[in-house]
């Protein structure tokens, strides 16, 4: 090995050693060191040095160690969580200049579960109009496979000039794979809506918890109270966007005292606590919140506060599980690491983003599943189904003329129905009881 090659090798080893600190490993080589503790940094460094030596000495072509280094850094972040990411020097410059704020999106919140995953879709946004739904997996953005890129990179691929189109290959449980084109553009998040139902029950539909929404929700609560509302349903279904501070302010409208939410850092240390201010609580009647799989982050803050403070029931389906904060660490050479440094948590300290789907999200106190919510299905199963359909296409059948059928009736909102029953004291039966 040349002296220059050794220098590069040592440099890359030092960089990749970061991976050891988070317990990363390379599958085939972990078995070699299976008897050593996973979080033994020395053992992990030796594994990576061995991999790099094989690349340098045995790879069929002269390796481009710059690409090897970049790939290793991407792997470091990928092994942590969907929201941590390695950024190139150009991406760091764009991030610091907030270039992404000048580009148009499509109106959806994303995460990553092997592929790009749609957490929620904003009402009347380009994504909504194009037919994208919460729970969809996006297999390709244009011709780029989302399983090969980070969540950060996938989001950048979605952004673009207003009016331009982005082609998405969508996998959806119970449906054939489809390709849809979404026109990027500016969109407005719907304002908070409210109405008064029979039984002096006020219903508040929330679409976002970005800055300023708490004041709007406060106004709706006050208006409903003036109209005679004595009980309130807070509809948080599909609410994923927003800040933890804004969500805590909304929870404070209904909760007079105690902890509402926390920000948890390394070694489970509490970095910030949001506590209720008695002077800001304006409603002391019964409260029920509605959540579903599209509820995440800020929406989960409110739902968990109601449960932890025993302030009201939470009806619906287990929420998605999100809420993290990242910090950009610039590296030598200009590239960077966007690293998750803290997580949002409930008053009891349970983080919404867990190690896996089973340990993530907020579980409702009264579980009511919507009929159109797909059964939990691994994305790999969706891909396998797609491959089977392509390999075994159904024979073409000449369609017979169809008799026009009457339009289907609007599907009953059984989650809202249950919430109304609880407040009307028609049924107070919890799931599992």
Residue pairs with C-beta under 8 A, 6 or more apart in sequence:
1 9
1 56
1 57
5 56
8 65
9 52
9 53
9 56
9 65
11 69
12 52
12 65
12 68
12 69
12 72
13 45
13 48
13 49
13 52
15 69
15 72
15 73
16 48
16 52
16 69
16 72
16 76
17 41
17 44
17 45
17 48
18 76
19 44
19 48
19 72
19 75
19 76
19 79
20 41
20 43
20 44
20 45
20 48
21 41
22 76
22 79
22 80
23 38
23 39
23 44
24 44
24 75
24 76
24 79
25 38
25 44
25 47
26 47
26 48
26 51
29 47
29 50
29 51
30 38
30 47
32 47
32 50
33 43
33 46
33 47
36 43
37 43
38 44
48 72
52 68
55 63
55 68
56 63
56 65
70 86
70 88
70 335
73 86
73 335
73 337
74 85
74 86
74 150
76 86
76 337
77 84
77 85
77 86
77 150
77 337
77 338
77 339
78 150
80 339
80 340
81 324
81 340
81 353
82 111
82 112
82 113
82 150
82 151
83 151
83 152
83 324
83 326
83 338
83 340
84 326
84 337
84 338
84 339
84 340
85 150
85 151
85 152
85 153
85 337
85 338
86 150
86 335
86 336
86 337
86 338
87 95
87 152
87 328
87 335
87 336
87 337
87 338
88 335
89 333
89 334
89 335
89 336
91 152
91 156
91 335
91 336
92 328
92 330
92 334
92 335
92 336
93 334
94 100
95 328
95 336
95 338
96 328
100 155
100 156
100 159
103 159
103 160
103 161
103 184
104 159
104 160
104 161
104 162
104 163
104 164
104 184
104 185
104 186
105 158
105 159
105 184
106 125
106 126
106 127
106 130
106 132
106 158
106 166
106 182
106 183
106 184
106 185
107 121
107 122
107 125
107 126
107 127
107 128
107 187
108 118
108 119
108 120
108 121
108 122
108 125
108 127
108 132
109 118
109 119
109 120
109 121
109 122
109 240
109 241
109 296
110 116
110 117
110 118
110 119
110 151
110 154
110 155
110 158
111 117
111 119
111 151
111 296
111 320
111 322
112 146
112 150
112 151
112 154
113 137
113 357
113 379
114 147
114 379
114 380
115 137
115 138
115 139
115 146
115 147
115 171
115 379
116 137
116 138
116 141
116 146
116 151
116 154
117 136
117 137
117 138
117 379
118 127
118 132
118 133
118 134
118 135
118 136
118 137
118 138
119 134
119 240
119 294
119 296
119 320
119 322
120 134
120 238
120 239
120 240
120 241
120 294
120 295
120 296
121 127
121 128
121 132
121 133
121 134
121 238
121 294
122 128
122 187
122 189
122 190
122 207
122 208
122 241
123 190
123 207
123 238
124 187
124 188
124 190
125 187
126 182
126 183
126 184
126 185
126 187
127 182
130 180
130 181
130 182
130 183
131 180
132 168
132 170
132 180
132 182
133 172
134 238
134 292
134 293
134 294
135 172
135 173
135 293
135 294
135 373
135 374
136 170
136 171
136 172
137 170
137 171
137 172
137 379
137 382
138 146
138 154
138 168
138 169
138 170
138 171
139 145
139 146
139 147
139 169
139 170
139 171
139 177
139 383
140 146
140 167
140 168
140 169
141 154
141 157
141 158
141 166
141 167
141 168
142 157
142 166
142 167
144 157
146 154
149 157
152 338
157 166
158 166
158 184
159 184
160 166
160 184
161 184
162 184
162 185
162 186
163 183
163 184
163 185
164 183
164 184
165 181
165 182
165 183
165 184
166 181
166 182
166 184
167 179
167 180
167 181
168 179
168 180
168 181
168 182
169 177
169 178
169 179
170 177
170 178
170 179
170 180
171 177
171 379
171 382
171 383
171 386
172 178
172 374
172 382
173 374
173 375
173 377
173 382
174 374
176 389
177 382
177 386
177 389
189 207
189 208
189 210
189 241
190 207
191 207
191 216
192 204
192 205
192 206
192 207
192 213
192 216
192 217
192 220
193 204
193 205
193 220
194 202
194 203
194 204
194 205
194 220
194 223
194 224
195 202
195 203
196 202
196 203
196 224
196 227
196 228
196 229
197 203
197 420
199 231
199 420
199 423
199 424
200 228
200 229
200 230
200 231
201 229
201 230
201 231
201 232
201 233
201 420
201 423
201 424
202 220
202 221
202 224
202 225
202 227
202 229
202 231
202 232
202 233
203 232
203 233
203 235
203 416
204 217
204 220
204 221
204 224
204 232
204 233
204 234
204 235
205 235
206 213
206 217
206 234
206 235
206 236
206 239
206 250
206 299
207 238
207 239
208 239
208 241
208 242
209 239
209 241
209 242
209 243
209 246
209 247
209 250
209 298
209 299
209 301
209 302
210 241
210 242
210 243
210 246
211 243
211 246
212 246
213 242
213 246
213 250
214 246
214 249
214 250
214 253
217 250
217 253
218 253
218 282
221 232
221 253
221 282
221 283
222 282
224 232
225 282
225 283
229 285
230 285
230 286
231 285
231 286
231 287
231 288
231 423
232 254
232 283
232 285
232 286
232 287
232 288
233 287
233 288
233 289
233 290
233 416
233 419
233 420
233 423
234 254
234 287
234 288
234 289
234 290
234 302
235 289
235 290
235 416
236 289
236 290
236 291
236 295
236 299
236 302
236 303
237 290
237 291
237 292
237 294
237 295
237 316
237 415
238 292
238 294
238 295
239 294
239 295
239 296
239 298
239 299
240 294
240 295
240 296
240 297
240 298
240 299
240 320
240 322
241 297
241 298
242 297
242 298
242 299
243 298
244 261
244 263
244 274
244 297
244 298
244 301
244 323
244 344
245 274
246 298
247 261
247 297
247 298
247 299
247 301
247 302
248 260
248 261
248 274
248 301
248 305
249 280
250 302
251 260
251 261
251 276
251 301
251 302
251 305
251 306
252 260
252 276
252 277
252 280
252 281
253 280
253 281
253 282
253 283
254 281
254 283
254 284
254 287
254 306
254 311
254 312
255 276
255 281
255 305
255 306
255 309
255 311
256 276
256 278
256 281
256 284
257 275
257 276
257 278
258 275
258 276
258 309
258 347
259 273
259 274
259 275
259 276
259 308
259 347
260 274
260 275
260 276
260 301
260 305
260 309
260 347
261 273
261 274
261 301
261 304
261 305
261 344
261 345
261 346
261 347
262 270
262 271
262 272
262 273
262 274
262 344
262 345
262 346
262 347
262 349
263 270
263 271
263 272
263 273
263 325
263 342
263 343
263 344
263 345
264 270
264 271
264 342
264 343
264 344
264 345
264 349
264 351
265 271
265 341
265 342
266 341
268 349
270 349
271 342
276 309
286 312
286 423
287 306
287 311
287 312
288 312
288 313
288 314
288 315
288 419
288 422
288 423
289 302
289 303
289 306
289 312
289 313
289 314
289 315
290 314
290 315
290 316
290 415
290 416
290 419
291 299
291 300
291 303
291 314
291 315
291 316
291 317
291 318
291 319
291 362
291 364
292 316
292 317
292 319
292 370
292 373
292 415
293 317
293 318
293 319
293 320
293 373
294 320
295 303
295 316
295 319
295 320
295 362
296 319
296 320
296 321
296 322
296 323
296 352
296 361
297 322
297 323
297 344
297 352
298 323
299 319
300 319
300 320
300 321
300 322
300 323
300 344
300 346
300 352
300 361
300 362
301 323
301 344
301 346
303 314
303 319
303 362
303 364
304 346
304 347
304 348
304 350
304 352
304 362
305 311
305 346
305 347
306 312
306 313
306 314
307 314
307 346
307 362
307 365
308 346
308 347
308 348
309 347
313 364
313 365
313 366
313 419
313 422
313 430
314 362
314 364
314 365
314 366
315 364
315 365
315 366
315 368
315 415
315 418
315 419
315 422
316 364
316 366
316 367
316 368
316 415
317 364
317 367
317 368
317 369
317 370
317 373
317 415
318 361
318 362
318 363
318 364
318 367
319 352
319 361
319 362
320 360
320 361
321 352
321 353
321 354
321 357
321 360
321 361
321 362
322 352
322 353
322 360
323 343
323 344
323 345
323 351
323 352
323 353
324 340
324 342
324 343
324 344
324 353
325 340
325 341
325 342
325 343
325 344
326 338
326 339
326 340
326 341
327 338
327 339
327 341
328 336
328 337
328 338
328 339
329 336
329 337
329 338
329 339
330 336
331 337
343 351
343 352
343 353
344 351
344 352
344 353
345 351
345 352
346 352
346 362
352 360
352 361
352 362
353 360
354 360
354 361
364 431
365 430
365 431
366 418
366 422
366 429
366 430
366 431
367 431
367 432
368 414
368 415
368 418
368 431
370 414
370 415
371 411
371 414
372 411
418 427
421 427
422 428
